[in-house]
Amino acid sequence: MYWNAFTRPSAFDPWLEFHRIHSALASVEYPPVEVWSKDDGALLRAQLPGTTAEDVELEVEKDKVTLKGPRPGSEAGRFVREIQLPFAAESGGVRATLNRGLLEVELPRAEAEKPKKITVKSA
């Protein structure tokens, strides 16, 4: 169907529906990421199907994690995803593994960021 400023699309136009769905999917951040935090650090999981460890770039700077890599399937290009942590991580202790498309990153909390237990004394 040809559409310009002088014509109106029908109630259901498959071409416009395709673009509406594609736009909605494109607005979802890739890759899907989950982060769990606790007193001594955090665990980050990202779904990277079809990606090898050599394809993934991981950077940790204070309280920010940056993931970079190729987009899967027919989508061209690369992704860049930044994840804000609720605390600063100790970058020297970060461990990352990629197994069957699931990236797991262990992020230890920086010593200065760990909660301190205070002993309360009675008067």
C-alpha positions in Angstrom: 0.0 0.0 0.0 1.3 3.4 -0.9 1.0 6.0 1.8 1.7 9.7 1.7 0.4 12.8 3.3 -2.8 12.7 1.3 -3.8 9.1 1.9 -4.7 7.4 5.2 -3.8 3.8 6.1 -6.5 1.3 6.5 -7.5 0.2 10.0 -5.0 -2.7 9.9 -2.0 -2.3 7.8 0.5 -5.2 8.2 3.5 -3.0 7.2 2.7 -0.4 9.8 2.0 -3.1 12.4 5.4 -4.7 11.7 7.1 -1.3 12.3 5.1 -0.7 15.4 6.2 -4.1 16.9 9.8 -3.7 15.7 10.0 -0.3 17.3 8.7 -1.6 20.6 11.2 -4.5 20.5 14.0 -2.1 19.6 13.3 0.0 22.7 13.9 -2.9 25.0 17.5 -2.7 26.2 19.8 -5.4 25.0 21.1 -7.5 26.6 18.6 -8.4 29.4 20.4 -7.9 32.7 19.6 -8.8 36.3 21.6 -7.6 39.3 21.4 -8.9 42.9 23.3 -7.0 45.6 24.2 -7.9 49.2 26.5 -6.6 51.8 29.8 -8.0 50.3 29.0 -7.4 46.6 26.7 -8.0 43.7 26.0 -10.6 41.1 25.2 -9.5 37.5 23.7 -11.8 35.0 23.3 -11.0 31.3 21.8 -13.1 28.6 24.1 -13.2 25.6 22.9 -16.1 23.3 25.4 -17.1 20.6 28.2 -15.0 22.0 31.7 -16.2 22.8 33.8 -15.0 25.7 36.2 -13.4 23.1 33.4 -11.2 21.8 32.4 -9.7 25.1 34.1 -6.6 26.6 33.5 -5.9 30.2 34.7 -2.7 32.1 34.1 -1.9 35.7 34.7 1.7 36.9 33.7 2.5 40.5 29.9 2.0 40.5 29.4 1.5 36.7 29.6 -1.7 34.7 29.9 -1.5 30.9 29.1 -4.5 28.6 30.0 -4.4 24.9 29.6 -7.1 22.3 27.9 -8.2 19.0 24.1 -8.3 18.6 22.8 -11.7 17.9 21.0 -13.0 14.8 20.2 -10.8 11.9 20.5 -7.5 13.9 23.6 -5.8 12.7 26.1 -4.0 14.8 27.2 -4.1 18.4 25.6 -3.3 21.7 26.8 -1.2 24.6 25.0 -1.5 27.9 25.9 0.5 31.0 24.6 -0.7 34.4 24.7 1.5 37.5 25.6 -0.4 40.7 24.3 0.7 44.2 27.9 0.9 45.4 31.5 1.1 44.1 33.0 -2.3 43.1 36.5 -3.5 43.8 37.6 -3.9 40.1 40.6 -6.0 41.0 38.4 -8.8 42.4 35.8 -8.9 39.6 35.3 -12.4 38.1 33.3 -13.1 35.0 32.3 -16.3 33.2 30.2 -17.0 30.1 28.5 -20.4 29.9 25.9 -21.3 27.3 25.0 -17.6 26.6 24.7 -16.6 30.2 27.3 -14.1 31.5 27.8 -14.1 35.3 29.8 -11.3 36.8 30.8 -11.3 40.5 31.4 -7.8 41.7 32.9 -7.5 45.2 32.1 -4.4 47.1 35.0 -2.0 47.6 36.2 -2.2 51.2 35.4 1.5 51.9 31.8 0.8 50.7 31.2 -2.2 53.0 28.8 -1.6 55.9 30.6 -1.3 59.2 29.2 -3.0 62.3 29.2 -0.7 65.3 29.3 -2.1 68.8 26.8 -0.4 71.1 27.9 -0.1 74.7 25.6 0.4 77.6 26.2 3.5 79.7 
